[in-house]
Amino acid sequence: MTYPRFVAGRIRESDIAEVRERNRIDEVVGEYVALRNAGGGALKGLCPFHDEKTPSFNVRPTHGTFHCFGCGEGGDVIKFLMKIDHLGFVESVERLADRVGFRLTYEGGGGSVQRDRGTRTRMVEAHKAAAEFYTEQLRTPDAQLARDYLKERGFDEAAAQRFGCGFAPAGWDKLTKHLLNRGFELTELLKAQIVKEGRQGPIDRFHRRLVWPIKDLGGDIVGFGARRLFDDDPIQAKYLNTSESPIYKKSQVLFGLDLAKREIAKRHQVVVVEGYTDVMAMHAAGVPTAVASSGTAFGEDHMKVLRRLLMDDDAFRGEVIFTFDGDEAGQKAALKAFEGDQTFAGQTYIAIAPDGMDPCELRLEKGDAAVRDLVARRIPLFEFAIRSMLREYDLDSVDGQVAALQRTVPLVAQIRDRAKRDGYATKLAWWVGWQDADMVVRRVRGASNSAAPVKGGRRAPQQQANAPTPGQVSDVERPKPGDPRLTAQREVLKAALQEPALAGPEYDALPEDAFTHPAYVAVHRAVLKAGGASCGLTGPALIDAASEHTPQGTVRTVLSELSVEPLRARGKVDVRYIGSMIAAVQENLVGRQIGEIKSRLQRLSPVEAPEDYRALFGDLVALEEYRKALREQAIGGLD
């Protein structure tokens, strides 16, 4: 991909290449998306850049590239980080360099050049420094109440360290002064929402509170949550959270996700709880898939993040387990979550602890086994929602049964899965005590057919495969990847981009008219302008070089697609297979040339122009023989 030269020029080009080489793209992407084997050396998962049900996001570790066939996003590991975390080019390179411990050299100033102030990297560094400050403060005498609070809830020092617990001290600006002395500027701290404006100047956001750092999916601290400890605290709210900032979006972060993400992907299960100590209790009890929303209700954006980790699609059924307090407010929250269930293709469950206890209280009262048992005794959210409604009616009377059905039939009708919907309709009849189960099923089906789409319950239909995506230029039509007429052409282009050493001069010798689709012609032209398959470039470097010769829009998207889409070889991709594909492309070109000669022969009289006719006929015979040889080569490479 092409980056602005005035930006890329700040860091030595060789360092950029080294950072790209040292950071395996599958490992970096794997921090955000669950990937699985897609064959041909490719991995696939749910795209993090658009909402989709079936995985169309592909990663090629051997080539260091990614591409989504749904939305058209693609590029290398730097481009991925820029897009996923909304970073600039320099910040992305710096972050990847830090990830592998590589020291960058900045042209025009050496390796000690100060990084841009006010960027995401600087805000993350400020949060990291603040978290270290809070952790140190937790050991001070003033933090005794905070330590007692953790101890009373069953958490030792190791648990506190694992979750980064800290203490915001008394005093208006202790943290502010500490960070200013560390070299951060006040504008940076205000922008990051670590500091706020007080009546007489900047002050710390939190005072005399137990503090938890909140991390994003990549493990960077982007905010804090703080609990009230002292009765004389003028702020009555039990919990305070960092305000929205350029790096902290409460609808997109989940407390504990940085620790839970690998287990979520491994176990295909996530447990959603309500508070920070509930997450800690779950993990301590042996439920390492627990997370909690931070400063807001669990919502659709949270679901999208989890779906990518669960690989939640038609081919796989993951589990999302909501745990709520057993009180009325918790049950209302569970019922509200019913709307969100339609976003998940996987199973969604509810787990409610007895006697109105939350998971932390349950662990203190009955031990770790009781917490694990709570998760094991989960019930489907559909069932919980329906039966919660039924408790409001007198099901011993006919009037109560009728009223209950009138209320719950529309709810069951919202279930999209037809088989599941009919199953719950049958169960509904049994739960209500209605003898005619078939009648209830018919009513649910009728309500389902006539009901308007539930708010937030349906996604917009996915774009057509060859429709331009947002941000693209509709310059040429996007070729369909599965078009059998273009298979060989697509394979040859993939070979040139992914295995240039094998494609070599044979590919470079192909004329432009060997390709029939305008997008493929443009890609072929770009590869040749970049030096061809024989130029010595490979992987992202070759893609970068070719990208510089492609227009922004469909052609560049197709180039990105071809750089990651696996070749269709039955076995290992070798010279024989690629040669057969090149022969197939040549055979198609020769076939078209034969067609043109036959057309000219039909228009030419052998009596009036015998010499021209004989010359053309000779060309036809030679081309037919050449075509036969090419066809045999093409078929032979597939044996």
GUNU-538485 format. One record per residue (C-alpha): y, z, x; residue in three letters. Coordinates in Angstrom, 1 decimal. Each point is the difference from the previous one (the first is absolute). Last residue first. Layout:
! residues N
v w u resn
Y Z X ala
...
! end
This chain:
! residues 639
v w u resn
-33.5 -12.7 -2.8 asp
3.7 -0.1 -0.6 leu
1.0 -1.8 3.2 gly
-2.5 -2.7 -0.7 gly
1.7 -0.9 -3.3 ile
3.4 -0.7 1.7 ala
-1.7 -1.8 2.8 gln
-2.0 -2.2 -2.4 glu
3.2 -0.7 -2.0 arg
1.9 -1.0 3.2 leu
-2.7 -2.4 1.0 ala
0.0 -1.6 -3.4 lys
3.8 -0.3 0.0 arg
-0.1 -1.7 3.4 tyr
-2.6 -2.6 -1.4 glu
2.2 -0.6 -3.1 glu
3.1 -0.3 2.2 leu
-1.7 -2.7 2.1 ala
-1.1 -1.9 -3.0 val
3.5 0.2 -1.6 leu
1.7 -1.1 3.2 asp
-2.2 -3.1 0.1 gly
0.8 -0.7 -3.6 phe
3.7 0.3 0.8 leu
-0.3 -2.5 2.8 ala
-2.1 -2.4 -2.0 arg
2.5 0.1 -2.9 tyr
2.9 -0.6 2.4 asp
-1.8 -2.9 1.5 glu
-1.0 -1.5 -3.4 pro
3.4 0.0 -1.5 ala
-0.1 -2.5 -2.9 glu
-3.7 -0.2 -0.4 val
-0.8 3.7 0.6 pro
2.7 0.9 -2.6 ser
1.6 3.4 0.5 leu
0.8 2.4 -2.9 arg
-3.5 1.4 -0.1 gln
0.0 0.2 3.8 leu
3.2 2.1 -0.2 arg
-1.7 2.5 -2.4 ser
-3.1 0.2 2.2 lys
2.3 0.7 3.0 ile
1.8 2.8 -1.8 glu
-3.3 1.6 -1.1 gly
-1.3 -0.1 3.5 ile
3.2 1.8 1.3 gln
-0.6 2.6 -2.7 arg
-3.6 0.5 1.2 gly
1.2 0.1 3.6 val
2.3 2.9 -0.9 leu
-2.8 1.8 -1.8 asn
-2.3 -0.5 2.9 glu
2.6 1.4 2.4 gln
0.3 3.2 -2.1 val
-3.8 0.3 -0.1 ala
-0.2 -0.6 3.8 ala
2.6 2.8 0.5 ile
-2.3 2.2 -2.2 met
-3.1 -1.0 2.0 ser
1.8 0.8 3.3 gly
1.0 3.4 -1.3 ile
-3.7 0.7 -0.8 tyr
-1.3 -1.3 3.3 arg
2.6 1.8 2.1 val
-0.9 3.3 -1.5 asp
0.6 2.3 -2.9 val
-3.0 2.3 -0.3 lys
-2.2 -0.5 -3.0 gly
0.5 -1.6 -3.3 arg
3.5 -1.3 1.0 ala
2.6 0.4 -2.7 arg
2.9 1.0 2.2 leu
1.6 3.3 -0.9 pro
3.6 0.0 -1.4 glu
2.3 1.7 2.4 val
2.1 -2.7 1.7 ser
-0.5 -2.4 -2.9 leu
1.9 2.3 -2.3 glu
2.9 0.5 2.3 ser
0.4 -3.8 0.4 leu
-0.2 -0.3 -3.8 val
2.8 2.5 -0.4 thr
2.1 -1.9 2.6 arg
-0.6 -3.2 -1.9 val
0.9 1.6 -3.4 thr
3.4 1.3 1.1 gly
2.0 0.2 3.2 gln
-0.4 -3.3 1.8 pro
-2.6 -0.3 2.7 thr
0.7 -0.8 3.7 his
0.7 3.6 1.1 glu
-3.1 1.1 -1.9 ser
-2.1 -2.1 2.4 ala
1.2 2.1 3.0 ala
-0.5 3.3 -1.8 asp
-3.5 -1.0 -1.2 ile
-0.9 -0.9 3.6 leu
1.3 3.3 1.3 ala
-1.6 1.9 -2.8 pro
-3.5 -1.2 1.1 gly
-0.3 -2.5 2.8 thr
2.2 -2.1 2.2 leu
-1.5 -2.2 2.7 gly
1.6 -3.3 -1.1 cys
-3.2 -1.7 -0.9 ser
0.1 0.8 -3.7 ala
3.3 -1.8 -0.2 gly
3.2 0.6 1.9 gly
2.2 1.7 -2.6 ala
1.0 -3.4 -1.3 lys
-3.7 -0.8 -0.5 leu
-0.5 3.2 -2.0 val
3.1 -0.7 -2.1 ala
-1.2 -3.6 -0.8 arg
-3.3 1.3 -1.2 his
1.7 2.6 -2.2 val
2.3 -2.6 -1.5 ala
-2.9 -2.4 -0.7 val
-1.9 2.9 -1.5 tyr
2.9 0.7 -2.3 ala
0.4 -3.7 -1.0 pro
-3.7 -0.3 -0.9 his
-1.8 -3.0 1.4 thr
-0.7 0.9 3.6 phe
-1.4 -2.7 2.3 ala
3.4 -1.7 -0.6 asp
1.4 2.4 2.6 glu
-2.1 -1.5 2.8 pro
-2.9 2.1 1.5 leu
0.0 -0.1 3.8 ala
1.1 3.7 0.2 asp
-3.2 1.0 -1.8 tyr
-2.2 -1.7 2.4 glu
2.1 1.3 2.9 pro
-0.9 3.6 -0.7 gly
-1.8 1.3 -3.1 ala
-2.1 2.4 1.9 leu
2.8 1.5 2.1 ala
2.2 0.0 -3.1 pro
-2.3 2.3 -1.9 glu
2.3 1.7 -2.6 gln
2.8 -2.5 -0.4 leu
-1.8 -3.2 0.7 ala
-3.1 1.2 -1.8 ala
2.0 0.9 -3.1 lys
1.5 -3.5 0.1 leu
-3.4 -1.6 0.2 val
-1.4 2.1 -2.8 glu
2.9 -0.9 -2.3 arg
-0.5 -3.7 0.7 gln
-3.7 0.3 -0.6 ala
0.4 1.8 -3.3 thr
2.7 -2.3 -1.4 leu
-2.1 -1.9 -2.6 arg
-1.9 3.2 -0.8 pro
3.2 1.7 -1.2 asp
-0.7 3.7 0.5 gly
3.1 1.0 1.9 pro
2.2 -1.7 -2.6 lys
2.9 -1.8 1.8 pro
3.5 1.5 -0.5 arg
2.3 -2.6 -1.5 glu
2.8 -0.9 2.2 val
3.6 1.2 0.3 asp
-0.1 2.9 -2.5 ser
1.7 2.3 2.5 val
-1.6 3.4 0.1 gln
1.8 3.3 -0.6 gly
-2.0 0.8 -3.1 pro
-3.3 -1.9 -0.1 thr
-0.3 -3.8 -0.4 pro
-2.9 -0.9 -2.4 ala
-3.1 -1.4 1.6 asn
-2.3 3.0 -0.8 ala
1.5 0.6 -3.3 gln
1.9 3.2 -0.2 gln
-1.7 3.1 -1.3 gln
0.5 0.9 -3.6 pro
2.5 2.7 -0.5 ala
-1.7 3.4 0.0 arg
-0.9 1.8 -3.1 arg
0.2 3.7 -0.8 gly
3.6 0.8 0.9 gly
0.8 0.1 -3.7 lys
-3.2 -0.7 -1.9 val
-0.4 -3.6 -1.0 pro
0.4 -0.5 -3.7 ala
-3.1 0.9 -2.1 ala
-1.6 -2.5 -2.3 ser
-3.2 -0.7 1.9 asn
-0.4 3.6 1.2 ser
0.6 1.4 -3.5 ala
-2.7 -2.2 -1.4 gly
-2.4 0.9 2.7 arg
0.7 3.7 -0.6 val
-0.5 -0.4 -3.8 arg
-3.3 -1.9 0.5 arg
-1.3 2.8 2.4 val
1.0 2.6 -2.6 val
-1.9 -1.8 -2.7 met
-3.0 -0.4 2.2 asp
-0.1 3.8 0.5 ala
-0.4 0.7 -3.7 asp
-0.8 3.7 -0.1 gln
3.4 1.4 1.1 trp
-0.4 3.3 1.8 gly
3.2 -0.3 1.9 val
-1.7 0.2 3.4 trp
-2.8 -2.3 -1.2 trp
2.4 -2.7 -1.3 ala
2.0 0.3 3.2 leu
-3.2 -0.5 2.1 lys
-0.6 -3.3 -1.7 thr
3.6 -1.1 0.6 ala
-0.3 1.3 3.6 tyr
-2.9 -2.4 0.5 gly
1.8 -2.9 -1.6 asp
2.9 0.5 2.3 arg
-2.2 0.3 3.1 lys
-1.7 -3.3 -0.9 ala
3.4 -1.7 -0.7 arg
1.7 1.3 3.2 asp
3.7 0.0 -1.0 arg
0.2 3.5 -1.6 ile
3.0 0.0 -2.2 gln
-2.2 -0.2 -3.2 ala
-1.1 3.6 0.8 val
3.5 1.2 -0.5 leu
0.5 -2.0 -3.2 pro
-3.2 1.6 -1.4 val
1.2 3.5 0.9 thr
2.7 0.8 -2.5 arg
-1.5 -1.7 -3.1 gln
-3.4 1.3 1.0 leu
1.3 3.6 0.1 ala
1.7 -0.4 -3.4 ala
-3.3 -1.3 -1.5 val
-2.0 2.9 1.5 gln
2.5 2.6 -1.2 gly
0.0 -1.4 -3.5 asp
-3.8 0.0 0.0 val
-0.1 3.7 1.1 ser
-1.9 1.7 2.8 asp
2.0 -2.0 2.5 leu
3.1 2.1 -0.6 asp
2.4 -1.7 2.4 tyr
2.0 0.9 3.1 glu
-3.1 0.2 2.2 arg
-0.5 -3.7 -0.6 leu
3.0 -0.8 2.2 met
-1.5 1.8 3.0 ser
-3.3 -1.8 -0.7 arg
1.7 -3.4 0.3 ile
1.8 0.8 3.2 ala
-2.9 1.7 1.7 phe
-2.4 -2.8 -0.9 glu
2.3 -2.6 1.3 phe
0.6 2.0 3.2 leu
-3.7 0.1 0.7 pro
-1.3 3.5 0.8 ile
0.0 1.8 3.3 arg
-2.6 2.6 0.6 arg
-0.5 -0.9 3.7 ala
3.7 0.5 0.7 val
-0.1 3.5 -1.5 leu
-3.2 0.7 1.9 asp
1.7 -0.7 3.3 arg
2.7 2.5 -0.9 val
-2.6 2.6 -1.2 ala
-1.9 -0.4 3.3 ala
3.1 0.8 1.9 asp
0.4 3.5 -1.5 gly
0.3 1.6 -3.4 lys
3.4 1.6 -0.3 glu
1.8 -1.3 3.1 leu
-1.5 -3.5 -0.4 arg
0.8 -0.1 -3.7 leu
3.6 1.2 0.7 glu
0.5 -2.9 2.4 cys
-1.7 -2.5 -2.3 pro
2.3 1.0 -2.9 asp
-1.2 2.6 -2.5 met
0.4 -0.3 -3.8 gly
-3.1 2.1 -0.8 asp
-2.4 -2.7 1.2 pro
1.0 -2.9 2.3 ala
0.7 -3.4 -1.5 ile
-1.5 -3.1 1.6 ala
1.0 -3.4 -1.5 ile
-1.5 -3.3 0.9 tyr
1.0 -3.6 0.6 thr
-2.7 -2.7 0.7 gln
1.1 -3.1 1.9 gly
2.0 -3.0 -1.2 ala
3.1 2.2 0.3 phe
3.3 -1.1 -1.6 thr
-1.5 0.8 -3.4 gln
-0.2 3.6 1.0 asp
3.7 0.3 0.1 gly
0.4 0.3 -3.7 glu
-2.6 2.8 -0.1 phe
2.1 1.9 2.6 ala
2.1 1.3 -2.9 lys
-3.0 1.7 -1.5 leu
-0.6 1.8 3.3 ala
3.7 1.1 0.2 ala
-0.3 1.3 -3.5 lys
-3.1 2.0 1.1 gln
1.9 1.5 2.9 gly
2.9 1.1 -2.2 ala
-2.4 1.6 -2.5 glu
-1.7 2.1 2.7 asp
-3.2 -0.9 1.8 gly
1.9 -1.0 3.1 asp
-0.7 -3.6 1.0 phe
-2.5 -1.8 2.1 thr
0.0 -3.8 -0.1 phe
-3.0 -1.8 1.4 ile
0.2 -3.6 1.0 val
-3.4 -1.5 0.7 glu
-0.8 -3.4 1.5 gly
-1.8 -2.9 -1.8 arg
-0.5 -3.0 2.2 phe
-0.4 -3.8 -0.6 ala
2.7 -0.2 -2.7 asp
2.6 1.7 2.3 asp
0.9 3.4 1.4 asp
-0.1 -0.3 3.8 met
0.5 3.8 -0.1 leu
2.7 -0.1 2.6 leu
1.9 -2.9 -1.7 arg
-0.5 1.7 -3.3 arg
1.6 3.2 1.3 leu
3.3 -1.6 0.9 val
0.1 -1.9 -3.3 lys
-0.7 3.2 -1.9 met
2.9 1.8 1.7 his
2.3 -2.9 -1.2 asp
-1.3 0.5 -3.5 glu
0.8 3.7 -0.3 gly
-0.9 3.5 1.0 phe
3.0 2.1 -1.2 ala
2.8 0.7 2.5 thr
1.0 2.3 2.9 gly
-3.1 -0.9 2.1 ser
-3.1 -1.3 -1.6 ser
-3.2 1.8 1.1 ala
-3.0 -1.0 2.1 val
-3.7 1.1 0.2 ala
-2.7 -2.2 1.7 thr
-1.1 2.7 2.5 pro
-1.8 2.1 -2.7 val
-1.8 2.6 2.2 gly
1.6 3.2 -1.1 ala
2.7 -0.1 2.6 ala
1.0 -3.5 -1.0 his
0.2 1.0 -3.7 met
2.0 3.2 0.8 ala
2.5 -1.9 2.2 met
0.5 -2.6 -2.8 val
0.4 2.8 -2.6 asp
2.5 1.7 2.4 thr
2.2 -3.1 -0.1 tyr
-0.1 -0.3 -3.7 gly
-1.2 -2.1 -3.0 glu
-3.5 -1.4 0.9 val
-1.3 -3.6 0.3 val
-3.5 -0.3 1.3 val
-0.9 -3.4 1.5 val
-3.3 -1.6 0.3 gln
-1.5 -3.1 1.7 his
-1.8 2.4 2.4 arg
1.0 -1.9 3.2 lys
3.4 -1.3 -1.2 ala
1.0 3.4 -1.4 ile
-1.4 1.7 3.1 glu
2.2 -2.2 2.2 arg
3.0 0.6 -2.2 lys
-0.2 3.7 -0.3 ala
2.0 1.3 3.0 leu
2.9 -2.5 -0.3 asp
-0.3 0.3 -3.8 leu
0.6 3.8 0.1 gly
3.2 -0.2 -2.1 phe
0.3 -3.3 -1.7 leu
2.8 -2.5 0.6 val
1.0 -3.0 -2.1 gln
1.9 1.4 -3.0 ser
1.7 2.5 2.3 lys
1.7 -2.7 2.0 lys
0.9 1.4 3.4 tyr
0.9 -2.4 2.8 ile
3.4 -1.4 -1.3 pro
0.6 3.4 -1.6 ser
-0.9 1.6 -3.3 glu
0.7 3.8 0.0 ser
-2.2 2.3 2.0 thr
-1.9 2.3 -2.2 asn
0.7 3.4 -1.6 leu
-2.6 2.2 -1.6 tyr
0.2 3.2 -2.0 lys
3.5 -1.0 -1.3 ala
2.2 3.1 -0.3 gln
2.4 -0.8 2.8 ile
2.0 3.1 0.7 pro
-3.0 1.5 2.0 asp
0.2 3.7 -0.8 asp
-3.7 0.2 -1.0 asp
-1.1 -1.5 3.3 phe
-2.8 -2.5 0.4 leu
1.0 -3.3 -1.5 arg
-2.1 -2.9 1.1 arg
1.1 -3.0 2.1 ala
-1.2 -3.6 0.1 gly
1.0 -2.2 2.9 phe
0.7 -3.7 0.8 gly
-1.0 -3.1 1.9 val
-2.5 1.4 2.6 ile
-1.9 -3.0 1.3 asp
-3.8 -0.2 -0.5 gly
-0.3 -3.7 -0.9 gly
-0.5 0.8 -3.7 leu
3.2 2.0 -0.1 asp
0.3 3.6 0.9 lys
1.5 3.0 -1.8 ile
0.7 3.0 2.2 pro
-0.6 3.4 -1.7 trp
2.6 2.8 0.0 val
0.0 3.6 -1.0 leu
3.6 0.9 -1.0 arg
2.8 2.1 1.4 arg
2.5 -3.0 0.0 his
-0.5 -3.7 -0.7 phe
2.4 -2.9 0.2 arg
1.7 1.2 3.2 asp
3.8 -0.1 -0.1 ile
2.8 -2.5 0.7 pro
3.6 1.2 -0.5 gly
2.0 2.7 -1.8 gln
-1.1 -0.6 -3.6 arg
-3.4 -1.4 1.1 gly
-1.0 -3.6 0.8 glu
-3.7 -0.5 0.4 lys
-2.5 0.0 2.9 val
-3.5 -1.3 0.1 ile
0.9 -2.7 -2.5 gln
-0.8 -2.7 2.5 ala
3.4 -1.5 -0.5 lys
1.6 3.4 0.6 leu
-2.0 0.5 3.2 leu
0.9 -3.5 1.3 glu
3.7 0.5 -0.8 thr
0.0 3.3 1.8 leu
-1.3 -1.6 3.2 glu
-3.2 1.0 1.7 phe
0.1 0.9 3.7 gly
-2.3 3.1 0.0 arg
3.1 2.2 -0.2 asn
0.8 -1.6 -3.3 leu
-3.5 0.8 -1.2 leu
0.3 3.7 0.9 his
3.5 0.2 -1.5 lys
-1.2 -1.4 -3.3 thr
-3.1 2.2 0.0 leu
2.0 3.1 0.3 lys
2.7 -1.1 -2.4 asp
0.4 2.4 -2.9 trp
-1.8 3.0 1.2 gly
-3.4 1.2 -1.2 ala
-3.0 -1.7 1.5 pro
-2.1 -2.9 -1.4 ala
-3.6 0.9 0.6 phe
-2.9 -2.3 1.0 gly
-3.3 -1.3 -1.1 cys
-1.3 -3.0 1.9 gly
-3.1 -0.6 -2.2 phe
-2.5 0.6 2.9 arg
2.2 2.8 1.4 gln
0.0 1.9 -3.2 ala
-3.8 -0.4 -0.3 ala
-0.5 1.2 3.6 ala
2.3 3.0 -0.7 glu
-2.1 1.2 -2.9 asp
0.3 -1.0 -3.6 phe
-1.5 2.1 -2.8 gly
2.8 0.1 -2.5 arg
1.1 3.4 1.1 glu
0.1 -1.2 3.6 lys
2.3 -2.9 -0.8 leu
2.4 2.3 -1.9 tyr
-0.2 2.6 2.8 asp
1.0 -2.6 2.6 arg
3.0 -0.9 -2.1 ala
1.0 3.6 -0.5 leu
-0.2 0.6 3.7 gln
2.3 -2.9 0.7 ala
2.9 2.1 1.2 asp
-2.2 1.5 2.7 pro
-0.4 -3.5 1.7 thr
-3.2 -2.0 0.1 arg
0.9 -2.2 -3.0 leu
3.2 -0.9 1.9 gln
-2.0 -2.0 2.6 glu
-1.5 -2.1 -2.8 thr
3.4 -0.6 -1.6 tyr
1.4 -1.3 3.4 phe
-3.0 -2.3 0.5 glu
0.4 -1.4 -3.5 ala
3.7 -0.6 0.7 ala
-0.8 -1.9 3.2 ala
-2.5 -2.2 -1.9 lys
2.6 -0.5 -2.8 his
2.5 -1.1 2.6 ala
-2.5 -2.4 1.6 glu
-0.7 -1.5 -3.4 val
3.7 -0.5 -0.5 met
0.4 -1.6 3.4 arg
-2.9 -2.4 -0.7 thr
1.4 -0.9 -3.3 arg
3.2 -1.1 1.6 thr
3.2 2.1 0.1 gly
0.4 -0.3 3.8 arg
-1.5 -2.9 1.8 asp
-2.2 1.1 3.0 arg
1.6 1.1 3.2 gln
-0.7 -2.3 3.0 val
-2.1 2.0 2.5 ser
-2.5 -2.7 0.7 gly
2.5 -2.2 1.8 gly
3.4 -1.1 -1.1 gly
0.5 -3.7 -0.5 gly
-3.5 -0.7 -1.2 glu
-1.7 3.0 -1.6 tyr
-3.3 1.1 1.6 thr
-2.5 1.6 -2.3 leu
-2.3 2.8 1.0 arg
-3.4 -0.3 -1.7 phe
-1.7 3.1 -1.4 gly
-2.1 -1.8 -2.6 val
1.8 1.1 -3.1 arg
3.3 0.3 1.8 asp
-0.1 -3.7 0.8 ala
-0.8 -0.7 -3.7 leu
3.0 2.0 -1.1 arg
2.3 -1.7 2.6 glu
-1.2 -3.5 -1.1 val
0.6 0.9 -3.6 ser
3.4 1.4 0.7 glu
1.0 -3.1 1.9 val
-1.0 -2.3 -2.8 phe
1.7 2.0 -2.7 gly
-2.0 2.3 -2.2 leu
-0.8 0.0 -3.8 his
-3.2 2.0 0.5 asp
-2.5 -2.6 -1.3 ile
2.0 -3.1 0.9 lys
1.1 0.9 3.5 met
-3.4 1.5 0.7 leu
-1.8 -3.2 -1.1 phe
2.4 -2.2 1.9 lys
-0.8 1.9 3.2 ile
-3.8 -0.2 -0.6 val
0.2 -3.8 -0.4 asp
1.0 -2.2 -3.0 gly
-0.6 -0.5 -3.7 gly
1.4 0.5 -3.4 glu
-1.0 -2.8 -2.4 gly
-0.2 2.1 -3.2 cys
-3.7 -0.5 -1.0 gly
-1.5 -1.6 3.1 phe
1.2 3.0 2.0 cys
0.0 -0.7 3.7 his
-0.6 2.1 3.2 phe
-0.1 -0.9 3.7 thr
-1.2 1.4 3.3 gly
-2.3 -2.9 0.7 his
-3.2 2.0 0.6 thr
1.0 2.6 -2.6 pro
0.3 -2.6 -2.8 arg
1.4 1.8 -3.0 val
-0.1 -1.3 -3.6 asn
1.8 1.3 -3.2 phe
-1.5 -1.7 -3.1 ser
-1.8 3.0 -1.4 pro
-0.4 -0.1 -3.8 thr
2.2 2.2 -2.3 lys
3.4 -0.8 1.5 glu
3.4 1.6 0.2 asp
2.1 -1.4 2.9 his
0.8 0.9 3.6 phe
-2.8 2.4 0.7 pro
-2.6 -2.8 -0.6 cys
-3.5 1.4 -1.0 leu
-2.5 -0.5 2.8 gly
-1.6 -2.5 2.2 lys
-1.5 -0.3 3.5 leu
-0.8 -3.2 1.9 ala
-2.5 -0.7 2.8 gly
-1.6 -2.8 -2.0 gly
-1.0 2.4 -2.8 gly
2.3 2.1 -2.3 ala
-0.8 3.4 1.5 asn
1.9 2.8 -1.5 arg
3.6 1.3 0.3 leu
1.6 3.1 -1.6 ala
3.7 -0.5 0.3 val
2.8 2.1 1.5 tyr
-1.4 1.4 3.3 glu
-2.5 -2.9 0.0 gly
2.9 -2.4 0.6 val
0.6 1.6 3.4 val
-3.7 0.1 0.9 glu
-0.6 -3.6 -1.3 asp
3.0 -1.2 2.0 ile
-1.2 1.3 3.3 arg
3.0 1.3 1.8 asn
-0.3 -0.6 3.7 arg
0.6 -3.8 -0.2 glu
3.1 0.2 -2.2 arg
1.5 2.7 2.3 val
-0.8 -2.2 3.0 glu
1.6 -3.1 -1.6 ala
3.1 2.0 -0.8 ile
0.0 1.3 3.6 asp
-0.2 -3.5 1.4 ser
3.0 -0.9 -2.1 glu
2.1 2.8 1.4 arg
1.8 1.8 -2.8 ile
3.5 -0.8 -1.0 arg
-0.8 -3.7 -0.3 gly
-2.1 0.4 -3.1 ala
3.2 0.8 -2.0 val
2.1 -2.9 1.2 phe
-3.0 -2.3 -0.3 arg
-0.5 0.7 -3.7 pro
-3.8 0.2 -0.6 tyr
-2.3 -2.9 -0.6 thr
-3.6 0.5 -1.1 met
! end
